Amino acid sequence: MQPVEDYSFPPASFKPLLAEISGLLKSSSSTLAVAETTTGTLYTTKSRKTWAGWTDDNLVDYKGPTPELVTGLAVSVREQMDVTYCIGESGATGPTVPGPPFTHVAGQTCIAVVSQDGFATRVVNTGIADREKNMVAFTKATLELLRDVLAGEVKLGQHQSESSSTKL
């Protein structure tokens, strides 16, 4: 008998983290928006022009996700949505990625959390090209950065950046 896969989302293991984030947002009366491209929110050219303030020049120069790109996405959406914080995320879950001139790496994502006080970024590389596992790993890393910012463990600033490698 094969084990039954549980595709519920969020995974049960995320619930304590989500409860902690919810409490931190409520206690500070903060609001939150998300600007991500991996699963489709800002995936199309039209959505990036509308929500992220992209121009034709951005599209010509685009080579793939970077911390600067996700920070820019989050800044634009935060301002348009008039929220306290915005998460920016862009990566490649795999198993395939676009070829040149794009620089996507399967299993790698760039994450930013921005507020009016600045930003913090992380680059996460899982080392695998498994779409579902990367979707979960990217989400967890994003939520952990948000929690760390909300809890004051990561300070927002113009040069705050952190890279991590998450092996699955």
C-alpha positions, -999 to +999 in steps of 0.1 A: +000+000+000+014+034-010+014+062+015-013+088+010+002+122+001-011+152+019-013+182-004-029+205+021-015+240+023-001+254+044+016+223+058+008+215+094+044+223+103+039+259+093+010+266+116+031+277+147+051+300+124+019+314+109+004+319+144+035+337+155+035+360+125-002+367+129+003+377+165+032+400+156+012+417+129-018+421+152+002+434+182+017+461+160-014+468+140+007+462+109-007+453+075+009+431+049+009+426+011+027+400-010+045+406-044+057+373-057+064+359-091+072+322-086+036+311-084+021+338-105+010+370-087+034+392-107+042+366-133+030+384-165+044+415-182+011+432-177+010+425-139+046+437-135+039+469-153+007+475-134+017+465-099+055+467-099+059+499-119+080+481-146+087+498-179+098+484-212+134+491-201+129+467-171+118+440-195+147+445-219+172+443-190+155+414-172+178+384-168+163+367-138+155+371-101+178+392-079+175+407-044+173+441-060+145+430-083+123+415-054+130+446-033+118+468-061+087+447-066+079+448-029+085+486-026+061+493-055+034+470-042+037+483-006+033+519-018+003+511-040-014+489-014-006+514+014+005+486+038+031+485+066+051+456+051+054+439+017+071+406+009+088+403-025+098+370-039+110+356-072+127+324-080+126+291-099+110+261-084+121+238-113+124+213-126+131+233-157+142+269-160+145+293-189+178+292-208+200+321-218+199+351-215+180+343-183+199+333-152+173+314-133+186+286-111+162+257-102+158+257-065+168+293-059+147+322-048+153+358-038+132+372-009+127+407+004+107+422+032+102+460+029+086+487+050+090+525+050+121+519+072+140+499+047+144+463+036+160+429+043+167+403+017+177+366+016+187+344-012+178+307-007+192+278-027+177+244-019+201+225-042+172+206-058+149+209-088+118+194-073+089+219-079+067+209-049+096+207-024+109+240-035+075+257-033+073+246+004+109+256+011+105+290-006+073+297+014+090+286+047+120+308+041+098+337+032+077+333+063+109+330+085+123+362+071+090+380+077+088+366+113+125+377+119+118+412+107+085+415+127+102+402+158+132+426+154+157+399+149+165+412+115+168+450+112+156+467+081+182+489+064+196+499+031+223+473+032+207+444+051+212+412+031+216+376+040+222+345+020+213+310+030+215+276+016+187+252+025+195+216+016+165+193+015 
